[in-house]
């Protein structure tokens, strides 16, 4: 079968090649991939900026249909429409796994970076990581379950949103736009999202269509002053950092109110980022650094998508066959696509 493979370490070294169809073990299922989303992590792997274990088939945001089940798999059957958490390799016996935190198990080797992923016709996955796709949800929509679950886990389950909160989202990429919808549904009073001039079309334009209250171009206006103006000088209740930009990370400390909360979603390219540590302490800021997602956040994400409370269709700007992966990656890198899907 054809697959997009990162075949060795270094910048580049990705190609569409012929690989062997996966062979499942007794506790796995084989899934025919119907749609797979290109994530920022995939771009980082392309440029050797994220941990991975080559040679490996890339891609971890996907949906598909079960075509084969292992002999010990009793709860799933051929023909079911599914999505899967990417936490392959988690040991399931350590303290973290047994307390529902398998996403940070030290033994984990995730789909698309540590084990073969979804940029292929077929993928094998342990059955314990599966979730059923509701009937109302298309394969294309379901491919965005993973980034939606990340927003649910990091913002709702870990940071917490209270009714009436003023929330700032730093960064209008797919995660930022999903985060804006998630917090809107949680009862916020107002949501402000920031971006740059290059984000005006399509990202900030779509943010307006999604009902974001304030859209701010940081190339034209100072975001810290604007947030203070809109909050009577207090600052935001919650700042969701979804850009990974060191400057935006520092702005989060300045625009959050005393006693406010910062939720960190954006992965940075830098090994270290300087932050105003003393300012954070003196302001009594709660900073959450959650990672990835878990079972409950996936179920909640599927509910949000099925009920149309989170409009993932609006973020799907491009669909490509596997053969056009390079063009798709380029559009995502340049910010000309919000969410590009590969259709094997």
C-alpha positions in Angstrom: 0.0 0.0 0.0 1.0 3.7 -0.4 2.0 5.7 2.6 3.7 8.9 3.6 6.9 7.9 5.4 9.5 9.9 7.3 12.3 7.5 6.6 15.3 9.0 8.5 16.3 11.8 10.8 16.9 15.3 9.5 15.0 18.2 7.8 12.9 16.6 5.0 13.3 13.0 4.2 9.6 12.4 3.7 8.2 10.6 0.7 5.2 8.7 -0.6 6.3 5.1 -0.8 5.2 1.5 -1.0 4.9 -0.2 2.4 3.6 -3.5 3.6 -0.1 -3.6 4.7 -0.2 -3.9 8.6 -0.7 -7.3 10.2 -2.7 -7.1 13.5 -2.2 -9.0 16.7 -5.0 -10.6 18.8 -5.9 -7.3 20.6 -5.7 -5.0 17.6 -8.1 -3.9 14.8 -7.2 -3.0 11.2 -8.8 0.2 10.0 -9.3 1.4 6.5 -8.4 5.1 6.8 -11.1 7.4 5.3 -9.7 10.8 6.2 -6.6 12.0 8.0 -5.8 15.6 9.1 -2.4 17.3 8.8 -1.4 18.6 12.2 1.3 21.1 13.2 3.1 18.1 14.7 3.4 16.6 11.2 5.1 19.8 10.0 7.4 19.7 13.0 8.3 16.1 12.2 9.0 17.0 8.5 11.5 19.6 9.7 13.0 17.4 12.5 11.5 19.6 15.3 9.6 16.9 17.2 10.5 13.6 18.7 9.9 10.6 16.3 11.3 7.2 15.5 12.0 6.7 11.8 11.2 5.1 9.6 7.6 5.8 10.4 4.3 6.4 8.6 3.1 9.9 9.6 -0.3 11.1 10.7 -2.3 10.7 13.9 -5.6 12.6 13.3 -7.9 10.2 11.4 -11.2 8.4 11.0 -12.0 5.1 9.3 -13.8 1.8 9.2 -12.8 -1.4 10.8 -12.0 -4.1 8.3 -10.5 -6.8 10.5 -10.5 -7.6 14.3 -8.1 -9.6 16.4 -9.2 -12.9 17.9 -9.4 -11.4 21.4 -11.3 -8.3 20.4 -15.0 -8.8 21.4 -16.4 -5.3 21.7 -15.8 -4.2 18.1 -16.8 -5.6 14.7 -16.0 -5.2 11.1 -17.8 -2.3 9.5 -17.9 0.0 12.5 -16.9 3.6 12.0 -14.2 4.7 14.4 -11.6 7.1 15.5 -8.7 6.3 17.7 -6.6 7.9 20.4 -3.0 8.1 19.3 -1.5 6.7 22.6 -0.1 3.4 21.2 2.7 1.9 23.3 1.3 3.1 26.7 2.1 0.3 29.1 -1.4 0.3 30.8 0.2 -0.9 34.1 2.1 2.1 35.5 0.7 4.6 37.9 -0.1 7.1 35.2 -1.9 4.6 33.0 -3.9 3.2 35.9 -5.0 6.7 37.0 -6.3 7.5 33.5 -3.3 9.4 32.3 -1.9 7.1 29.6 -1.3 10.0 27.4 1.8 10.9 29.4 3.0 7.3 30.0 6.8 7.2 29.5 6.5 4.0 27.5 4.1 5.6 24.9 5.1 5.6 21.3 2.3 7.5 19.6 0.7 6.9 16.2 2.4 8.9 13.5 5.7 9.5 15.3 6.5 6.4 17.4 4.5 3.8 15.5 3.1 3.8 12.0 0.3 6.3 11.5 -2.7 7.2 9.4 -1.2 8.7 6.2 -1.9 5.4 4.5 -4.7 3.1 3.2 -4.7 1.0 6.4 -3.6 1.4 10.0 -3.6 -1.0 12.9 -4.6 0.2 16.4 -5.1 -1.5 19.8 -8.8 -1.9 20.4 -8.8 -0.1 23.8 -8.0 3.2 22.0 -11.1 3.2 19.8 -14.2 5.4 19.9 -17.3 5.0 17.8 -18.3 7.8 15.4 -21.8 9.0 15.9 -24.1 8.6 12.9 -24.5 12.3 12.4 -20.7 12.8 11.9 -19.0 12.3 8.6 -15.6 10.7 8.2 -14.1 14.2 7.4 -15.6 15.8 10.5 -14.5 12.8 12.7 -10.9 13.3 11.5 -10.9 16.4 13.7 -11.8 14.6 16.9 -8.3 14.5 18.2 -7.6 18.3 18.1 -11.0 18.9 19.5 -10.3 16.5 22.3 -7.1 18.3 23.1 -9.0 21.5 23.6 -11.6 19.8 25.8 -8.9 18.2 27.9 -6.6 21.1 28.3 -9.2 23.9 28.7 -12.3 22.4 30.2 -11.0 19.4 32.1 -7.7 20.9 33.4 -7.8 24.7 33.3 -11.6 25.1 33.8 -13.9 27.7 32.4 -16.5 29.5 34.5 -19.7 31.2 33.4 -19.0 34.8 32.4 -15.2 34.4 31.9 -13.4 36.7 29.5 -11.2 34.4 27.5 -8.3 35.4 25.2 -7.1 32.9 22.6 -3.5 33.5 21.3 -3.2 32.1 17.8 -5.9 31.5 15.2 -4.7 28.1 13.9 -6.9 25.0 14.0 -6.4 24.5 17.8 -7.1 28.2 18.4 -10.3 28.2 16.4 -11.4 24.9 18.0 -10.6 26.4 21.4 -12.7 29.5 20.7 -15.7 27.3 20.0 -15.1 25.1 23.1 -14.9 28.0 25.5 -18.0 29.6 23.9 -20.0 26.5 24.6 -18.7 26.5 28.2 -20.5 29.8 29.0 -17.9 32.5 28.5 -19.0 36.1 28.3 -16.6 37.2 25.6 -13.8 35.6 23.5 -11.0 37.5 21.9 -8.6 35.9 19.4 -5.3 37.3 18.2 -3.5 36.8 14.9 -1.2 38.6 12.5 -1.7 40.2 9.1 -0.9 36.9 7.4 -3.8 35.3 9.3 -6.5 37.7 8.0 -7.6 35.3 5.3 -8.7 32.6 6.0 -8.1 32.2 9.7 -9.3 35.5 11.3 -12.1 35.6 8.7 -13.4 32.3 9.8 -13.0 33.3 13.5 -15.5 36.0 12.8 -17.9 33.6 11.1 -17.7 31.3 14.1 -18.9 34.1 16.4 -15.7 35.2 18.1 -16.5 38.5 19.8 -13.2 40.3 19.3 -10.6 39.7 16.5 -7.3 41.4 16.9 -4.4 41.8 14.5 -1.3 42.2 16.6 0.5 43.8 13.7 -2.0 46.7 13.9 -3.0 46.9 17.6 -1.4 46.2 21.0 -3.2 43.1 22.4 -2.2 43.8 26.0 -3.7 47.3 25.9 -6.8 46.1 24.1 -7.5 43.3 26.7 -7.1 45.8 29.5 -9.4 48.2 27.8 -12.1 45.5 27.3 -11.9 44.3 30.9 -11.8 47.6 32.7 -8.1 47.3 33.4 -8.3 43.9 35.1 -7.2 41.5 32.4 -8.6 38.3 31.0 -9.9 35.6 33.3 -8.3 32.9 31.1 -5.7 33.1 28.4 -5.3 30.1 26.1 -1.9 30.1 24.5 -2.3 28.2 21.2 0.5 29.7 19.1 3.7 28.4 20.6 5.2 31.8 20.0 7.7 32.9 22.7 6.4 36.5 22.5 2.8 35.4 22.8 3.7 33.2 25.8 5.1 36.3 27.5 2.0 38.3 26.5 -0.2 35.8 28.3 1.4 36.7 31.6 0.8 40.4 31.0 -2.8 40.2 29.8 -4.2 37.7 32.3 -5.8 39.2 35.4 -4.5 38.7 39.0 -5.7 35.2 40.1 -6.4 34.3 36.5 -5.6 31.2 34.5 -3.3 30.4 31.6 -3.9 27.2 29.6 -0.9 26.1 27.5 -1.8 24.4 24.2 0.8 25.6 21.8 4.0 23.6 21.3 7.0 25.8 20.7 9.9 25.1 18.4 12.3 26.4 21.0 14.0 24.1 23.5 13.6 26.8 26.2 11.3 29.9 26.5 12.0 32.7 29.0 8.9 33.7 31.0 8.3 36.4 33.6 8.3 33.9 36.5 8.1 36.5 39.3 5.2 38.3 37.6 3.3 35.0 37.5 3.9 34.4 41.2 3.1 38.0 42.2 -0.2 37.9 40.2 -1.1 34.5 41.6 -1.6 33.0 38.2 -2.7 29.4 37.7 -0.8 27.9 34.8 -1.8 24.5 33.4 0.5 22.6 31.2 -1.6 19.6 30.2 -0.6 17.3 27.4 -2.7 15.6 24.7 -6.1 14.1 25.7 -7.8 11.1 27.3 -10.9 8.9 27.1 -13.4 11.4 28.5 -12.2 14.3 26.4 -12.6 12.2 23.2 -16.2 11.3 24.2 -17.0 14.9 24.9 -15.4 16.0 21.7 -17.5 13.6 19.6 -20.6 14.9 21.4 -19.6 18.5 20.6 -19.1 17.6 16.9 -22.2 15.5 16.6 -24.4 18.2 18.2 -22.8 20.8 15.9 -21.9 22.9 19.0 -18.3 22.7 17.5 -18.3 23.4 13.8 -15.4 21.5 12.5 -16.5 21.6 8.9 -15.7 25.3 8.8 -12.1 24.5 9.5 -11.7 21.9 6.7 -10.4 24.1 3.8 -8.7 21.5 1.7 -8.8 17.8 0.9 -6.1 16.0 -1.1 -5.2 12.5 -2.2 -2.0 11.1 -0.6 -0.1 11.8 -3.8 -0.5 15.5 -3.2 0.8 15.5 0.3 3.7 17.9 -0.4 1.2 20.6 -1.7 -1.0 20.0 1.3 1.9 20.4 3.7 3.1 23.5 2.0 -0.4 25.2 2.3 -0.6 24.3 6.0 3.0 25.6 6.6 2.2 28.9 4.9 -1.0 29.4 6.8 -3.1 29.2 3.6 -5.0 26.2 4.8 -6.6 25.8 8.2 -7.1 22.1 8.3 -6.1 20.1 5.2 -7.2 16.4 5.0 -5.5 13.6 3.2 -7.9 11.1 1.7 -6.1 7.7 1.0 
